[in-house]
């Protein structure tokens, strides 16, 4: 007797769903589809098998694009920006597309004169980084048939706008869980601007980590600033000068964490002996400072790669399978975190029963 064939999911598989099923990144699946050589042989084999299983069809000929894309940063003055540029350039260079770089000097909405310039030179598309066009600007760009994609959105944005980012809530959860597992109970968080969505999401993850461990946190240990060294230094000097100072600080960026490290040195505190520090982003310098920084690795280059490929697809008239992609973060444990002084001789159990891991990551 012939067995009935399994019911098929009526929804067509997408790159994102195949990547999730295989436990790899969207970028990896895209690389395999495009014949890129920089994929491990065993990973390539698994991805090829997954594509065949879902009968995913490679798009036949893609229309050759000529022109340029505009890359617009809200602010351009950090190592974080360089990781984004590196990812954009990898895709644009392979497609022989020029990239025009500009910044909004800290603003999250482009001025109207910027839009006039875009409509004059008609790029293939626009990548907005930590910024986005207003509703009226979106309408004008669409009428002019200039597609746009937002990387790491600064706030809530319409579902019709393609966005590529990472799970900031989960990043805050990972960082705080790690510190709680080490035994820290007075943990401060220094996040970015309060009006920026990723700042609020990371603090929300911080709060949930306390909730799931059955612990409360001191609201006075929650601070907002900017994502740069000066904010980390200023808030850390204040927090660490308190008689009830925290034993750990979770910083909203690696640059903030560098400011925290300087404040700790200024006050004569040893890291990680007296104070544990966790950063965010995993920019290259994080592994070279002393002590090497424990941080949440945000896939900045991959975010930019996926967003640029999405933009070029839109320029070819190909609609993305999904308009929202959040790539996964990972906790990279280095030398800047340890049990608090009173528990240094004890190996604390994690809330879930797993002992803390040391030496993970690079």
PAZAPA-4460 file (N, C-alpha, C; in steps of 0.05 Angstrom, whole numbers, plus 32768, in hexadecimal, padded with zeros to 4 digits):
% residues 362
    n_x    n_y    n_z   ca_x   ca_y   ca_z    c_x    c_y    c_z   seq   type   mol
   8011   7FE8   8000   8000   8000   8000   8012   8019   8000     1      X     A
   800B   802C   7FF0   801B   8044   7FEF   8014   8057   8005     2      X     A
   8029   8061   8013   8024   8074   8029   801C   808F   801D     3      X     A
   800A   809D   802A   8002   80B7   8020   8019   80CB   8023     4      X     A
   801D   80DC   800F   8032   80F0   8012   802B   8105   8026     5      X     A
   8040   810F   8035   803B   8122   804A   802E   813C   803E     6      X     A
   801D   8148   804E   8010   8161   8045   8025   8176   8042     7      X     A
   8023   8186   802D   8036   819B   8028   802C   81B5   8035     8      X     A
   803F   81C4   803F   8038   81DF   8049   8030   81F0   8031     9      X     A
   8018   81FB   8030   800F   820A   8018   8020   8224   8014    10      X     A
   802D   822D   8029   803D   8246   8026   8058   823F   801A    11      X     A
   8061   824E   8006   807B   8249   7FFA   8091   824F   800E    12      X     A
   80A7   823F   800D   80BD   8244   801F   80CC   825D   8016    13      X     A
   80D7   826C   802A   80E7   8283   8024   8103   827E   802E    14      X     A
   8115   8290   8026   8131   828E   8030   8131   828F   804F    15      X     A
   8120   82A0   805A   811F   82A3   8077   8116   828A   8085    16      X     A
   8100   827D   807A   80F6   8265   8087   8109   824E   8085    17      X     A
   8117   824C   806E   812B   8237   806A   8142   823B   807D    18      X     A
   814B   8254   8080   8161   825A   8092   815A   8252   80AE    19      X     A
   8142   8259   80B7   8139   8253   80D2   8138   8235   80D7    20      X     A
   812E   8226   80C3   812C   8209   80C5   8147   81FC   80C8    21      X     A
   815B   8206   80B9   8176   81FA   80B9   8188   8205   80CF    22      X     A
   817F   821A   80DD   818F   8226   80F2   81A7   8235   80E7    23      X     A
   81A4   8241   80D0   81BA   8252   80C4   81AF   826E   80BF    24      X     A
   81C0   8280   80B7   81B7   829B   80B3   81AB   829E   8097    25      X     A
   819A   82B3   8094   818F   82B9   807A   81A5   82BF   8066    26      X     A
   81BB   82CC   8070   81D1   82D2   805F   81DE   82B9   8053    27      X     A
   81E0   82A4   8064   81EC   828B   805A   81DC   827E   8044    28      X     A
   81C1   827D   8047   81B0   8272   8032   81B3   8283   8019    29      X     A
   81B4   829D   801C   81B6   82AF   8005   81D1   82AA   7FF6    30      X     A
   81E6   82A6   8006   8200   82A1   7FFA   8200   8287   7FE9    31      X     A
   81F3   8272   7FF4   81F2   8258   7FE6   81E2   825C   7FCC    32      X     A
   81CB   826A   7FCE   81BB   826F   7FB6   81CA   827E   7FA0    33      X     A
   81DB   8290   7FA9   81EA   82A1   7F95   8205   8295   7F8E    34      X     A
   820B   827C   7F97   8224   826F   7F8F   823D   827B   7F9C    35      X     A
   8239   8289   7FB3   8251   8295   7FC0   8262   827F   7FCC    36      X     A
   827D   8282   7FCA   828F   826D   7FD4   8293   826C   7FF2    37      X     A
   828D   8282   8000   8294   8284   801D   827F   8277   802F    38      X     A
   8279   825E   8029   8267   824E   803A   8274   8233   803F    39      X     A
   8275   822A   8058   8281   8210   805E   8274   81F9   804E    40      X     A
   8283   81E6   8044   8278   81D0   8033   8260   81C2   8040    41      X     A
   8262   81BB   805A   824C   81AC   8067   8234   81BD   806A    42      X     A
   8238   81D7   806F   8221   81EA   8071   8214   81ED   8056    43      X     A
   8225   81F0   8041   821A   81F3   8026   8209   81DA   801F    44      X     A
   8212   81C3   8026   8204   81AA   8020   81E9   81A9   802D    45      X     A
   81E8   81B2   8047   81CF   81B2   8056   81BB   81C6   804A    46      X     A
   81C6   81DE   8042   81B5   81F2   8036   81AA   81E9   801B    47      X     A
   81BB   81DD   800B   81B2   81D3   7FF1   819D   81BE   7FF4    48      X     A
   81A0   81AD   8008   818C   8198   800D   8171   81A5   8016    49      X     A
   8173   81B9   8027   815B   81C7   8030   814C   81D5   8019    50      X     A
   815C   81E1   8007   8150   81EF   7FF0   8142   81DA   7FDE    51      X     A
   814F   81C3   7FDA   8143   81AE   7FCA   812A   81A3   7FD6    52      X     A
   812B   819F   7FF1   8114   8193   7FFF   80FC   81A5   7FFC    53      X     A
   8100   81BF   7FFD   80EA   81D2   7FFB   80E4   81DA   7FDE    54      X     A
   80F3   81CE   7FCC   80F0   81D5   7FAF   80F2   81F3   7FAB    55      X     A
   8106   81FF   7FB9   8109   821C   7FB6   8116   8222   7F9B    56      X     A
   810A   8232   7F8C   8114   8238   7F71   8126   8251   7F72    57      X     A
   813E   824E   7F68   814F   8265   7F65   8142   8277   7F50    58      X     A
   8143   8291   7F55   8139   82A3   7F40   814B   82A1   7F28    59      X     A
   813F   829F   7F11   814F   829D   7EF9   815F   82B6   7EF5    60      X     A
   8160   82C1   7EDF   8171   82D8   7EDA   8168   82F0   7EE9    61      X     A
   817B   82FD   7EF6   8174   8316   7F03   817A   832D   7EF0    62      X     A
   8169   8341   7EF0   816F   8358   7EDF   8188   8366   7EE8    63      X     A
   819A   836B   7ED6   81B3   8379   7EDD   81AC   8395   7EE5    64      X     A
   81B8   839E   7EFB   81B3   83B8   7F05   81CA   83CA   7EFF    65      X     A
   81C4   83E3   7EF9   81D9   83F7   7EF5   81D1   8410   7F04    66      X     A
   81E4   841B   7F13   81DE   8433   7F22   81EB   8432   7F3E    67      X     A
   81DE   843E   7F51   81E9   8440   7F6C   81D3   843D   7F80    68      X     A
   81DB   8437   7F99   81C9   8437   7FB0   81D2   844C   7FC4    69      X     A
   81C0   8458   7FD1   81C7   846C   7FE6   81C6   845E   8001    70      X     A
   81DB   8461   8011   81DD   8456   802C   81DC   846D   803F    71      X     A
   81C7   846F   804F   81C2   8487   8060   81C3   847F   807D    72      X     A
   81D7   8488   808C   81DA   8484   80A8   81CE   849B   80B8    73      X     A
   81C2   8495   80CF   81B9   84AB   80E0   81D2   84BA   80EB    74      X     A
   81E8   84AB   80EF   8201   84B7   80F9   8218   84A4   80F1    75      X     A
   822E   84B0   80E8   8244   84A0   80DE   825D   84A6   80ED    76      X     A
   8261   8499   8104   8279   849F   8113   8280   8488   8126    77      X     A
   827D   846F   811E   8283   8459   8130   828B   8440   8121    78      X     A
   8297   842D   8130   829F   8413   8124   8285   8404   811C    79      X     A
   826F   8409   8129   8256   83FD   8122   824F   8403   8105    80      X     A
   8253   841D   80FE   824D   8425   80E2   825E   8416   80CE    81      X     A
   8277   8412   80D5   828A   8405   80C2   8281   83E8   80BC    82      X     A
   8276   83DA   80D0   826C   83BF   80CC   8255   83BF   80B8    83      X     A
   8243   83D3   80BB   822D   83D5   80A8   8237   83DB   808C    84      X     A
   824A   83ED   8089   8255   83F4   806F   8262   83DC   8062    85      X     A
   8270   83CC   8072   827E   83B4   8068   826A   83A0   805C    86      X     A
   8253   839D   806A   823E   838A   805F   8231   8395   8046    87      X     A
   822C   83AF   8045   8220   83BB   802D   8233   83B8   8015    88      X     A
   824C   83BE   801A   8260   83BE   8005   8264   83A2   7FF9    89      X     A
   8262   838D   800A   8266   8371   8000   8252   836B   7FEB    90      X     A
   8238   8372   7FEF   8223   836C   7FDB   8225   837F   7FC3    91      X     A
   8228   8399   7FC9   8228   83AD   7FB3   8240   83A9   7FA1    92      X     A
   8258   83A3   7FAC   826F   839E   7F9B   826C   8386   7F89    93      X     A
   8260   8371   7F94   825B   8359   7F83   8248   835F   7F6C    94      X     A
   8235   8371   7F71   8222   8378   7F5C   822B   838F   7F4B    95      X     A
   8243   839A   7F51   824E   83B1   7F43   823C   83C9   7F45    96      X     A
   8233   83CD   7F5D   8221   83E4   7F63   8231   83F7   7F74    97      X     A
   8230   8411   7F6E   823D   8425   7F7E   822C   842C   7F97    98      X     A
   823A   8434   7FAC   822C   843B   7FC5   8233   8458   7FCB    99      X     A
   821F   8469   7FCF   8222   8485   7FD7   821B   8487   7FF5   100      X     A
   822E   8490   8005   822C   8491   8022   8225   84AD   802B   101      X     A
   8211   84AE   803E   820B   84C8   804A   8201   84C3   8067   102      X     A
   81FF   84D9   8076   81F6   84D7   8092   81E3   84EE   8098   103      X     A
   81D3   84EA   80AD   81BF   84FE   80B5   81C7   850D   80CE   104      X     A
   81E1   850B   80D6   81EC   8519   80ED   81DC   8515   8106   105      X     A
   81D4   84FC   810B   81C6   84F5   8123   81A7   84F4   8121   106      X     A
   819C   8500   810B   817F   8500   8108   8176   84E4   80FE   107      X     A
   815D   84DE   8104   8152   84C4   80FB   813F   84C7   80E4   108      X     A
   813A   84E0   80DB   8129   84E5   80C3   8138   84F7   80B0   109      X     A
   813A   84EF   8097   8149   8500   8084   813A   851A   807E   110      X     A
   8148   8530   807A   813B   8549   8073   8130   8549   8057   111      X     A
   811E   855B   8051   8112   855B   8036   8126   8560   8020   112      X     A
   813B   8571   8026   814E   8576   8011   815E   855C   8009   113      X     A
   8161   854A   801D   816D   8530   8017   815B   8521   8002   114      X     A
   8141   8521   8008   812F   8513   7FF6   812F   851F   7FDA   115      X     A
   8131   853A   7FD8   8133   8547   7FBE   814B   853D   7FAE   116      X     A
   8161   853A   7FBC   817A   8531   7FAF   8177   8514   7FA5   117      X     A
   816A   8503   7FB5   8165   84E7   7FAD   8154   84E6   7F95   118      X     A
   813E   84F6   7F94   812C   84F5   7F7E   8139   8500   7F64   119      X     A
   814E   8511   7F68   815C   851C   7F51   816E   8507   7F44   120      X     A
   817D   84F8   7F55   8190   84E5   7F49   8186   84C9   7F47   121      X     A
   816E   84C3   7F52   8161   84A9   7F4E   8173   8491   7F53   122      X     A
   817B   848B   7F6B   818B   8473   7F70   817B   845A   7F6B   123      X     A
   8188   8443   7F6A   817A   8429   7F69   8169   8425   7F82   124      X     A
   8172   842F   7F98   8164   842C   7FB1   8173   843A   7FC8   125      X     A
   8166   843A   7FDF   8172   8447   7FF7   8172   8434   800E   126      X     A
   8188   8432   801C   818A   8424   8035   818C   8438   804C   127      X     A
   8178   8437   805E   8178   8449   8075   8183   8439   808D   128      X     A
   8197   8444   809B   81A2   8437   80B3   819B   8447   80CC   129      X     A
   818D   843A   80DE   8184   8447   80F7   8176   8461   80F1   130      X     A
   8167   8461   80DB   8158   8478   80D2   8143   846E   80BF   131      X     A
   8130   847F   80B8   811B   8477   80A5   810D   848F   809B   132      X     A
   8102   848D   8082   80F3   84A4   8077   80D8   84A8   8084   133      X     A
   80CE   84C0   8085   80B3   84C6   808F   809E   84B9   807C   134      X     A
   8086   84B9   8085   8070   84AE   8074   806F   84BC   8059   135      X     A
   8070   84D6   8059   806E   84E5   8040   8086   84E0   802E   136      X     A
   809E   84DD   803B   80B6   84D6   802B   80B5   84BA   801F   137      X     A
   80A9   84A8   802F   80A5   848D   8024   8094   848D   800B   138      X     A
   807E   849D   800C   806C   849E   7FF5   807A   84AA   7FDD   139      X     A
   808B   84BE   7FE1   8099   84CB   7FCB   80AD   84B7   7FBF   140      X     A
   80BB   84A8   7FD0   80CF   8495   7FC6   80C1   847F   7FB6   141      X     A
   80AA   8476   7FBF   809B   8461   7FB1   8091   846B   7F96   142      X     A
   8087   8484   7F96   807D   848F   7F7D   8093   8492   7F68   143      X     A
   80AC   8498   7F72   80C3   849A   7F61   80CF   847F   7F5B   144      X     A
   80C3   8469   7F66   80CD   844E   7F62   80EA   844A   7F6C   145      X     A
   80EF   8457   7F83   8109   8454   7F90   8105   8442   7FA9   146      X     A
   810C   8429   7FA8   8107   8417   7FBF   8119   841F   7FD6   147      X     A
   8112   8417   7FEF   8122   841C   8006   811F   8406   801A   148      X     A
   8134   8402   802A   8135   83EE   803F   8141   83FB   8058   149      X     A
   8136   83F5   806F   8141   8400   8088   8151   83EA   8097   150      X     A
   8169   83F2   809F   817A   83E1   80AF   817A   83EA   80CC   151      X     A
   8173   83D8   80DF   8173   83DF   80FB   8161   83F8   8100   152      X     A
   8148   83F5   80FD   8135   840B   80FF   8137   841A   811A   153      X     A
   8134   8434   8119   8135   8444   8131   811C   8443   8141   154      X     A
   8106   843B   8135   80EC   843B   8143   80D7   842A   8135   155      X     A
   80BE   842D   813E   80A9   841E   8130   80A6   8428   8114   156      X     A
   80A1   8416   8101   809F   841E   80E5   808A   840C   80D8   157      X     A
   807E   8417   80C3   8068   8409   80B6   8071   83ED   80AC   158      X     A
   805E   83DA   80AC   8064   83BF   80A4   806C   83BD   8086   159      X     A
   8064   83D1   8077   806A   83D1   805A   8087   83D8   8054   160      X     A
   8095   83E2   8069   80B1   83EA   8065   80C4   83D2   806B   161      X     A
   80D4   83CA   8058   80E7   83B4   805D   80FC   83BB   8072   162      X     A
   80FF   83AA   8086   8112   83B0   809C   8123   8397   80A2   163      X     A
   813D   839C   80A5   814F   8386   80AD   815D   838F   80C7   164      X     A
   815B   837F   80DC   8168   8386   80F5   8170   836D   8104   165      X     A
   8172   8370   811E   8178   8359   812F   8165   835A   8147   166      X     A
   8164   8344   8156   8151   8343   816D   815D   8350   8185   167      X     A
   8158   836A   8188   8164   8379   819E   8159   8371   81BA   168      X     A
   8140   836A   81BB   8134   8360   81D4   8143   8347   81DD   169      X     A
   8148   8335   81CB   8156   831C   81D2   8173   8322   81DA   170      X     A
   817F   8336   81CD   819A   833E   81D4   819C   8347   81F1   171      X     A
   8189   8358   81F9   8188   8361   8215   8184   834A   8228   172      X     A
   8173   8337   8220   816E   831F   8230   8187   830E   8233   173      X     A
   8196   830A   821E   81AE   82F9   821E   81C3   8305   8231   174      X     A
   81C7   831F   822E   81DC   832D   823F   81D5   832B   825C   175      X     A
   81BC   8331   8263   81B4   8332   827F   81B3   8316   828B   176      X     A
   81A9   8302   827C   81A9   82E6   8286   81C6   82DE   828D   177      X     A
   81D9   82E5   827C   81F5   82DD   8281   81FE   82E8   829C   178      X     A
   81F8   8302   82A1   8201   830E   82BA   81F3   8302   82D2   179      X     A
   81D9   82FC   82CF   81CA   82F0   82E5   81D4   82D4   82EB   180      X     A
   81DB   82C5   82D6   81E6   82AA   82DA   8201   82AB   82E8   181      X     A
   8210   82C0   82E5   8229   82C2   82F3   8225   82C9   8310   182      X     A
   820D   82D1   8317   8207   82D8   8333   8203   82F5   8339   183      X     A
   8204   8306   8325   81FF   8323   8329   81E2   8328   832F   184      X     A
   81DD   833A   8342   81C2   8341   8349   81BD   835F   8347   185      X     A
   81D2   836F   8348   81CF   838C   8343   81DD   8392   8328   186      X     A
   81CC   8392   8313   81D5   8396   82F8   81CA   83B0   82ED   187      X     A
   81DB   83C0   82E3   81D3   83D9   82D6   81D2   83D6   82B8   188      X     A
   81C2   83E5   82AB   81C1   83E5   828D   81C4   8402   8284   189      X     A
   81D6   8406   8271   81DA   8421   8265   81D3   841D   8247   190      X     A
   81BC   8426   823F   81B2   8422   8224   81B6   843B   8213   191      X     A
   81AD   843A   81FA   81AF   8450   81E8   8198   8464   81EC   192      X     A
   8193   8475   81D9   817D   8489   81DC   8162   847C   81E1   193      X     A
   8153   8488   81F3   813A   847C   81FB   8125   847C   81E5   194      X     A
   8129   848E   81D1   8115   8490   81BB   811C   847D   81A4   195      X     A
   8131   846D   81A7   8139   845A   8193   812F   843E   819B   196      X     A
   8122   8430   8188   8115   8417   818F   8129   8402   8199   197      X     A
   8140   83FF   818D   8153   83EA   8196   815C   83EF   81B2   198      X     A
   815E   8408   81BB   8166   840E   81D7   8151   8404   81EA   199      X     A
   8138   840A   81E4   8122   8401   81F5   811F   83E3   81F5   200      X     A
   8123   83D6   81DE   8121   83B9   81DC   8136   83AB   81ED   201      X     A
   814E   83B5   81ED   8163   83A9   81FD   815E   83AB   821B   202      X     A
   8153   83C2   8223   814B   83C6   823F   8134   83B3   8246   203      X     A
   8122   83B0   8233   810B   839D   8238   8115   8381   823C   204      X     A
   8129   8378   822D   8135   835E   8231   8143   835C   824C   205      X     A
   8150   8371   8254   815C   8373   826F   8147   836E   8285   206      X     A
   8130   837B   8282   811B   8378   8296   8110   835C   8297   207      X     A
   810B   8350   827F   8100   8335   827D   8113   8321   828A   208      X     A
   812D   8324   8286   8140   8312   8292   813E   8312   82B0   209      X     A
   8139   8329   82BC   8135   832A   82D9   811A   831D   82E0   210      X     A
   8106   8322   82D1   80EC   8317   82D7   80ED   82F8   82D6   211      X     A
   80F9   82ED   82C2   80FA   82CF   82BF   810B   82C3   82D5   212      X     A
   811D   82D2   82E1   812D   82C8   82F7   8120   82CD   8312   213      X     A
   8108   82DA   8312   80FA   82E0   832B   8107   82F6   833B   214      X     A
   8115   8309   832D   8124   831E   833A   8119   8339   8332   215      X     A
   811C   834C   8343   8116   8368   833D   812F   8377   8337   216      X     A
   812D   838D   8329   8145   839E   8323   813F   83BA   832D   217      X     A
   8155   83C9   8332   8153   83E4   833C   814F   83F6   8324   218      X     A
   8138   8404   8321   8134   8417   830A   814A   842C   8308   219      X     A
   8157   8432   831F   816C   8446   831F   8185   843D   8310   220      X     A
   8186   8423   830A   819D   8418   82FC   8198   8416   82DE   221      X     A
   8182   8421   82D4   817B   8421   82B8   8181   843D   82AD   222      X     A
   8193   8440   829A   819B   845A   828F   8199   8459   8271   223      X     A
   8193   8471   8266   8192   8475   8249   81A6   848B   8242   224      X     A
   81B3   8489   822B   81C5   849E   8222   81C8   849D   8204   225      X     A
   81E1   849B   81FB   81E5   8495   81DE   81F6   847C   81DC   226      X     A
   81FD   8473   81C5   820B   845A   81C1   8229   845D   81C1   227      X     A
   8233   8474   81CA   8250   847A   81C8   825E   8479   81E3   228      X     A
   8278   847C   81E1   828A   8479   81F9   8282   848C   820F   229      X     A
   827C   84A5   8208   8277   84BA   821C   825F   84B2   822E   230      X     A
   824A   84A7   8223   8232   849F   8233   823A   8488   8246   231      X     A
   8249   8475   823C   8251   845E   824D   8262   8468   8264   232      X     A
   8274   847A   825E   8286   8485   8274   8276   8495   8288   233      X     A
   8265   84A8   827E   8256   84B9   8290   8243   84A9   82A2   234      X     A
   8234   8497   8297   8221   8488   82A8   822F   8475   82BA   235      X     A
   8245   8469   82B1   8254   8456   82C2   8261   8465   82DA   236      X     A
   826B   847D   82D5   8277   848C   82EB   8262   8492   8301   237      X     A
   824A   8498   82F8   8234   849D   830B   822C   8484   8319   238      X     A
   8227   846E   830A   821E   8455   8316   8232   8449   8329   239      X     A
   824C   844A   8321   8261   843D   8331   826A   844E   8348   240      X     A
   8261   8467   834A   8267   8478   8361   8253   8475   8377   241      X     A
   823D   8467   8372   8228   8463   8386   8232   8450   839C   242      X     A
   8229   8454   83B5   8231   8441   83CA   8226   8425   83C5   243      X     A
   820F   8423   83B7   8204   8409   83B0   8209   8403   8392   244      X     A
   8221   8407   8389   8227   8405   836C   8220   83E9   8362   245      X     A
   821A   83E7   8348   8215   83CD   833B   822E   83BD   8339   246      X     A
   822B   83A2   8338   8242   8391   8334   8246   838A   8317   247      X     A
   8233   8393   8306   8235   838E   82E9   8227   83A4   82DA   248      X     A
   8231   83AA   82C2   8224   83BD   82B0   8221   83B1   8295   249      X     A
   8209   83B2   828A   8203   83A9   826F   8201   83C3   825E   250      X     A
   8213   83C7   824C   8214   83DE   823B   8206   83DA   8221   251      X     A
   81FA   83EF   8216   81EA   83EC   81FD   81FB   83EA   81E4   252      X     A
   8215   83EE   81E6   8227   83EB   81CF   8243   83E5   81D9   253      X     A
   8254   83DB   81C8   8270   83D7   81D0   827E   83F1   81D6   254      X     A
   8276   8406   81C7   8282   8420   81CD   827B   842A   81E8   255      X     A
   8261   8427   81EF   8259   842E   820B   8269   841E   821F   256      X     A
   826D   8404   8219   827C   83F3   822C   8299   83FD   822F   257      X     A
   82A5   8408   821A   82C0   8413   821D   82C0   842A   8231   258      X     A
   82AB   843A   8230   82A8   8450   8244   82A5   8445   8260   259      X     A
   8296   842F   8263   8293   8423   827D   82AE   8418   8287   260      X     A
   82BD   840C   8276   82D7   8401   827E   82EA   8418   8288   261      X     A
   82E8   842F   827A   82F9   8446   8282   82F0   8451   829D   262      X     A
   82D6   8452   82A1   82CC   845C   82BB   82D5   8449   82D2   263      X     A
   82D3   842F   82CD   82DC   841C   82E1   82F9   8420   82E8   264      X     A
   830A   8424   82D4   8326   8428   82D9   832B   8442   82E9   265      X     A
   831C   8457   82E1   831E   8471   82EF   8318   846E   830D   266      X     A
   8305   845D   8313   82FC   8459   832F   830B   8443   833D   267      X     A
   831F   8437   8330   832F   8423   833C   8322   8407   833F   268      X     A
   830E   8402   832E   8300   83E8   832E   830B   83D5   831A   269      X     A
   830E   83BC   8321   8319   83A8   830F   8301   839C   8300   270      X     A
   8306   8398   82E6   82F3   838A   82D5   8300   8370   82CB   271      X     A
   82F5   8359   82D2   82DA   8353   82DD   82DA   834F   82FB   272      X     A
   82F0   8352   830A   82F1   834C   8326   82DC   835B   8336   273      X     A
   82DB   8376   8332   82C7   8386   8341   82AE   838D   8331   274      X     A
   82B1   838C   8316   829A   8394   8305   829B   8384   82EC   275      X     A
   8284   8378   82E5   8281   836A   82CB   8275   837D   82B7   276      X     A
   827E   837C   829D   8274   838E   8289   826D   837D   8270   277      X     A
   8254   8382   8265   824C   8376   824C   8246   838C   8238   278      X     A
   8250   838A   8220   824A   839D   820B   8235   8392   81F7   279      X     A
   8234   83A0   81E0   8220   8398   81CC   822B   839F   81B0   280      X     A
   8229   838D   819D   8231   8390   8181   8247   837D   8179   281      X     A
   825B   8379   818A   8273   8369   8183   8281   8375   816B   282      X     A
   8288   838F   816D   8299   839B   8159   82B5   8391   815D   283      X     A
   82C7   8392   8149   82E1   8385   814B   82F1   838D   8164   284      X     A
   82F0   83A6   816D   8300   83AF   8184   82F8   83A1   819E   285      X     A
   82E0   8395   819F   82D7   8389   81B8   82E9   8372   81C0   286      X     A
   82F5   8364   81AD   8306   834E   81B4   8323   8356   81BA   287      X     A
   8329   8370   81B7   8345   8379   81BA   8349   838A   81D2   288      X     A
   8334   8395   81DE   8337   83A6   81F6   8340   8394   820D   289      X     A
   8348   83A1   8223   8351   8392   823A   8340   839A   8252   290      X     A
   8330   8387   825E   832D   836C   8255   831B   836A   823C   291      X     A
   831F   8354   822E   830E   834F   8216   82F1   834F   821E   292      X     A
   82E0   835C   820E   82C5   8362   8216   82B1   834C   8210   293      X     A
   82A2   8344   8224   828B   8333   8220   8276   8345   8213   294      X     A
   8268   833B   81FF   8256   834C   81F0   8241   833C   81E2   295      X     A
   822B   8349   81DB   8216   833C   81CA   821E   8341   81AD   296      X     A
   8223   832C   819E   822B   832E   8183   8213   8333   8171   297      X     A
   8211   834C   8167   81FC   8353   8154   8207   8350   8138   298      X     A
   81F9   8341   8126   8204   833B   810C   8202   8353   80F9   299      X     A
   8211   8368   80FE   820E   8381   80F0   8214   837D   80D2   300      X     A
   822A   8370   80CC   8232   836C   80B0   821C   835B   80A1   301      X     A
   8212   8346   80AE   81FD   8336   80A2   81E3   8346   809E   302      X     A
   81DD   8357   80B1   81C5   8368   80AE   81C7   8379   8095   303      X     A
   81DF   8385   8092   81E3   8397   807B   81E3   8387   8061   304      X     A
   81EE   836F   8061   81EF   835E   8049   81D2   8356   8040   305      X     A
   81C2   834D   8054   81A7   8345   804D   8196   835D   8044   306      X     A
   819A   8374   8051   818A   838C   8049   8192   8395   802D   307      X     A
   81AC   8394   8026   81B4   839D   800C   81AA   838A   7FF6   308      X     A
   81AB   8370   7FFB   81A0   835D   7FE8   8182   8362   7FE4   309      X     A
   8174   8367   7FFA   8157   836C   7FF8   8152   8385   7FE8   310      X     A
   8162   839A   7FEB   815F   83B3   7FDC   8164   83AE   7FBE   311      X     A
   8178   839F   7FB8   817E   839A   7F9B   8168   8389   7F8F   312      X     A
   815C   8376   7F9E   8145   8367   7F94   812E   837A   7F8E   313      X     A
   8129   838C   7FA1   8113   839F   7F9C   8118   83B0   7F84   314      X     A
   8131   83B8   7F80   8138   83C8   7F68   8133   83B8   7F4E   315      X     A
   8135   839D   7F50   8130   838C   7F39   8112   8386   7F36   316      X     A
   8102   8390   7F48   80E5   838B   7F47   80DD   8371   7F55   317      X     A
   80EE   8366   7F65   80E8   834D   7F74   80E1   8354   7F91   318      X     A
   80C8   834F   7F98   80BF   8354   7FB4   80CB   8340   7FC7   319      X     A
   80D4   8348   7FDF   80DF   8336   7FF2   80CA   8323   7FFD   320      X     A
   80D2   830B   8005   80BF   82F7   8010   80B5   8301   802B   321      X     A
   80C4   8311   8039   80BB   831C   8053   80C7   8338   8055   322      X     A
   80B8   834A   8061   80C2   8366   8064   80D1   836B   807E   323      X     A
   80D1   8357   8090   80DE   835A   80A9   80F1   8343   80AE   324      X     A
   810B   8348   80B2   811E   8333   80B8   812E   833C   80D1   325      X     A
   812D   832C   80E6   813C   8330   80FE   8150   8319   8101   326      X     A
   816A   8320   80FF   817F   830C   8101   8185   8307   811E   327      X     A
   818F   82EF   8124   8195   82E7   8140   81AF   82F3   814A   328      X     A
   81AF   82F9   8164   81C7   8302   8172   81D4   82EA   8180   329      X     A
   81ED   82ED   818A   81F9   82D9   819A   8209   82E6   81B0   330      X     A
   820B   82D9   81C7   821B   82E3   81DD   8238   82D9   81D9   331      X     A
   824A   82EC   81D9   8267   82E5   81D6   8274   82EB   81F1   332      X     A
   827B   82D6   8200   8286   82D8   821B   82A4   82DA   8219   333      X     A
   82AF   82F0   8224   82CC   82F3   8225   82D6   82F7   8242   334      X     A
   82E5   830C   8247   82F2   830F   8261   82E7   8324   8273   335      X     A
   82D3   8333   826A   82C9   834A   827A   82B3   8342   828D   336      X     A
   82AB   8329   828E   8296   8321   82A0   82A0   8309   82B2   337      X     A
   8297   830A   82CB   829E   82F5   82DF   828A   82F7   82F5   338      X     A
   8289   82E3   8307   8277   82E5   831F   827E   82FE   832F   339      X     A
   826A   8309   833D   8270   8321   834D   8283   831A   8364   340      X     A
   8290   832E   8370   82A5   8328   8384   829D   8316   839A   341      X     A
   8284   8318   83A4   827B   8308   83BB   8277   82EB   83B3   342      X     A
   8275   82E6   8399   8270   82CB   8390   8286   82C0   837E   343      X     A
   829D   82CD   837E   82B2   82C6   836C   82BC   82A9   8370   344      X     A
   82BA   82A0   8388   82C4   8284   838E   82AF   826F   8389   345      X     A
   8296   8278   8381   8281   8265   837D   8279   8264   835F   346      X     A
   8274   824D   8355   826A   824B   8339   824C   824B   833A   347      X     A
   823F   8262   8334   8222   8264   8337   8213   8254   8321   348      X     A
   81FD   824A   8329   81EC   823C   8315   81DB   8250   8307   349      X     A
   81D6   824B   82ED   81C5   825C   82DE   81A8   8258   82E6   350      X     A
   8196   826B   82E1   817A   8267   82E7   816F   824E   82DA   351      X     A
   817A   8247   82C3   8170   822E   82B6   8180   8216   82BD   352      X     A
   8193   8218   82D0   81A2   8201   82D8   81BD   81FE   82CB   353      X     A
   81C3   820F   82B6   81DD   820C   82A8   81F1   821E   82B5   354      X     A
   820A   8214   82BB   821E   8226   82C6   8227   823A   82B2   355      X     A
   8231   8251   82BA   823A   8265   82A7   8251   825B   8297   356      X     A
   8252   8265   827D   8267   825C   826B   827C   8272   826A   357      X     A
   8295   826B   826B   82AA   827E   8267   82BA   8278   824E   358      X     A
   82C5   828C   8242   82D6   8287   822B   82C8   8281   8211   359      X     A
   82AE   8287   8210   829F   8283   81F7   82A6   8299   81E4   360      X     A
   82A2   8294   81CB   82A6   82A9   81B7   82C4   82AB   81B0   361      X     A
   82CB   82C2   81A3   82E6   82C6   819B   82F7   82CF   81B2   362      X     A
***
